[in-house]
Amino acid sequence: MKLYFSHKFSSQYQLVKKRDPKMAKKIKKRLAIFIKNPKHPILKTHRLSGKLKDKLAFSGLVGI
């Protein structure tokens, strides 16, 4: 599986790494789960729309 990150995600992730390394580790764990099992219920995976309709995204970072 190939992962693509938006510019916004990449820049915000860099800030999180500096300000909250524990949260950065949690994000990396969720990414690892996504790679292993994109449909894991904790991730709240969904298909994107428009030009990206064949891509998946997840929003399972709330509450971690």
MOKA-V727726 format. One record per backbone hydrogen bond with DSSP energy under -1.0 kcal/mol. CO is the residue of the C=O (numbers start at 1). NH is the residue of the N-H. Records with the same first field share a line. If there is no record, write none. Layout:
BEGIN
CO: NH + NH
END
This chain:
BEGIN
6: 10
7: 11
8: 12
9: 13
10: 14
11: 15
12: 16
13: 17
14: 18
15: 19
16: 20
20: 24
21: 25
22: 26
23: 27
24: 28
25: 29
26: 30
27: 31
28: 32
29: 33
30: 34
31: 35
32: 36
33: 37
37: 40
40: 43
43: 59
46: 57
49: 52
50: 53
52: 55
55: 48
57: 46
61: 64
END
